Amino acid sequence: MNRYLNRILAGAAVCGALALSGSVLTSTALAQPAQPSAPLKRCFFAHDWQGWKAPNTHMMYIRVDMHRIYRVDFSSSCDALTWPDSHLVTTFHGDDQVCNPLDLDIKVSEGLHGFAEPCIVSGISEMTPDEVAAIAKKDLP
């Protein structure tokens, strides 16, 4: 009977040691500083879009809510962006919220009856105040 009692006590000691080491590992893991999470992607509502300007044929800036500026990049040159009388023909896919390039379909037309050139959006990102400050005043929407 002593042999069985010793085995049970030894087994209980091993289980206790494993449980204790598990709690030490858990508390050690909790003590580690949290890794910074990826920045949240900022979306905007299409109805809050206030204006746009294109400093070149590969990207444009858009103003949202008077205080936010987004950069919209295109996968290839969109020459009509820089024409004097150009205007945007936009289609929003899904709801009114724009979060990624697939949510925005942009075509640019010159004049009222001109051909609408498609501009494939490859990226949309909200700019930081420092990035906005670096934009030439003539290029701000």
C-alpha positions as CSV (number, residue, x, y, z in Angstrom):
1,M,0.0,0.0,0.0
2,N,2.9,2.4,0.7
3,R,4.2,1.8,-2.8
4,Y,0.8,3.0,-4.3
5,L,0.7,5.9,-1.9
6,N,4.2,7.0,-2.9
7,R,3.2,6.8,-6.6
8,I,0.1,8.9,-6.0
9,L,2.0,11.5,-4.1
10,A,4.8,11.5,-6.7
11,G,2.2,12.0,-9.5
12,A,0.5,14.7,-7.5
13,A,3.9,16.5,-7.1
14,V,4.6,16.3,-10.8
15,C,1.1,17.7,-11.6
16,G,1.6,20.4,-9.1
17,A,5.0,21.3,-10.6
18,L,3.5,21.4,-14.1
19,A,0.7,23.6,-12.9
20,L,3.1,25.9,-11.2
21,S,5.4,26.1,-14.2
22,G,2.4,26.8,-16.4
23,S,1.3,29.7,-14.1
24,V,4.9,31.0,-14.2
25,L,4.9,30.9,-18.0
26,T,1.6,32.6,-18.1
27,S,2.6,35.4,-15.7
28,T,5.9,35.8,-17.6
29,A,4.0,36.1,-20.9
30,L,1.6,38.6,-19.3
31,A,4.6,40.6,-18.1
32,Q,6.0,41.1,-21.6
33,P,5.2,44.4,-23.2
34,A,2.4,44.2,-25.7
35,Q,3.5,44.3,-29.3
36,P,2.3,47.5,-31.0
37,S,-0.7,46.6,-33.2
38,A,-0.9,47.6,-36.8
39,P,-2.4,51.0,-37.3
40,L,-6.1,51.0,-38.0
41,K,-7.1,51.7,-41.5
42,R,-9.1,54.9,-41.5
43,C,-12.2,54.9,-43.7
44,F,-14.4,57.8,-44.8
45,F,-17.9,58.2,-46.0
46,A,-18.3,59.2,-49.7
47,H,-20.8,61.9,-48.8
48,D,-18.0,63.6,-46.7
49,W,-15.7,64.0,-49.7
50,Q,-15.2,67.8,-50.2
51,G,-12.8,68.2,-53.1
52,W,-9.8,66.9,-54.9
53,K,-6.5,67.9,-56.6
54,A,-4.0,66.0,-58.7
55,P,-0.4,67.2,-58.6
56,N,0.5,64.6,-61.2
57,T,-1.0,61.7,-63.3
58,H,-0.3,58.9,-60.8
59,M,-2.1,60.2,-57.7
60,M,-4.5,62.7,-56.2
61,Y,-5.4,64.2,-52.9
62,I,-8.9,64.3,-51.6
63,R,-10.3,66.4,-48.8
64,V,-12.7,64.7,-46.4
65,D,-14.7,66.6,-43.6
66,M,-12.7,69.8,-44.2
67,H,-9.8,68.6,-41.9
68,R,-8.7,65.2,-43.3
69,I,-6.6,64.7,-46.5
70,Y,-6.3,61.3,-48.2
71,R,-3.9,60.3,-50.9
72,V,-5.3,58.1,-53.7
73,D,-2.7,56.3,-55.8
74,F,-3.4,54.9,-59.3
75,S,-1.9,51.7,-60.7
76,S,-0.9,53.5,-64.0
77,S,-0.9,57.0,-65.4
78,C,-4.2,58.8,-65.6
79,D,-3.4,61.7,-67.9
80,A,-6.9,63.3,-67.7
81,L,-6.3,64.1,-64.0
82,T,-4.2,67.1,-64.9
83,W,-6.2,68.5,-67.8
84,P,-7.6,72.0,-67.1
85,D,-11.4,71.2,-67.4
86,S,-11.3,67.7,-66.1
87,H,-13.9,66.4,-63.7
88,L,-14.3,63.1,-61.8
89,V,-16.9,60.5,-62.5
90,T,-17.0,58.3,-59.4
91,T,-18.8,55.1,-58.5
92,F,-18.8,53.8,-55.0
93,H,-19.1,50.0,-54.6
94,G,-20.9,48.7,-51.6
95,D,-22.2,51.1,-49.0
96,D,-21.2,54.8,-48.6
97,Q,-18.0,53.9,-46.7
98,V,-14.6,54.0,-48.5
99,C,-11.9,51.9,-46.9
100,N,-9.9,50.3,-49.7
101,P,-9.2,50.7,-53.4
102,L,-12.0,48.3,-54.4
103,D,-14.6,50.6,-52.8
104,L,-13.8,53.4,-55.3
105,D,-14.2,53.5,-59.1
106,I,-12.8,56.7,-60.6
107,K,-13.0,57.9,-64.2
108,V,-11.8,61.3,-65.3
109,S,-13.5,63.3,-68.1
110,E,-12.6,66.6,-69.8
111,G,-15.6,68.8,-70.4
112,L,-19.2,67.7,-70.4
113,H,-19.1,65.4,-73.4
114,G,-15.5,64.1,-73.2
115,F,-14.4,60.5,-73.0
116,A,-14.2,59.2,-69.4
117,E,-10.7,57.8,-68.8
118,P,-10.7,55.0,-66.2
119,C,-8.2,55.4,-63.4
120,I,-7.6,52.2,-61.4
121,V,-7.1,52.9,-57.7
122,S,-4.2,51.0,-56.2
123,G,-4.1,52.6,-52.7
124,I,-6.0,55.0,-50.4
125,S,-4.5,56.3,-47.2
126,E,-5.2,59.1,-44.8
127,M,-2.2,61.5,-44.5
128,T,-0.7,62.6,-41.2
129,P,-0.7,66.3,-40.3
130,D,3.1,66.4,-41.1
131,E,2.5,64.8,-44.5
132,V,-0.2,67.3,-45.3
133,A,2.0,70.2,-44.2
134,A,4.6,69.0,-46.8
135,I,2.2,69.3,-49.7
136,A,2.5,72.5,-51.8
137,K,-0.4,74.8,-51.2
138,K,-1.3,74.8,-54.9
139,D,-1.8,71.0,-54.7
140,L,-4.1,70.9,-51.7
141,P,-7.8,70.3,-52.4
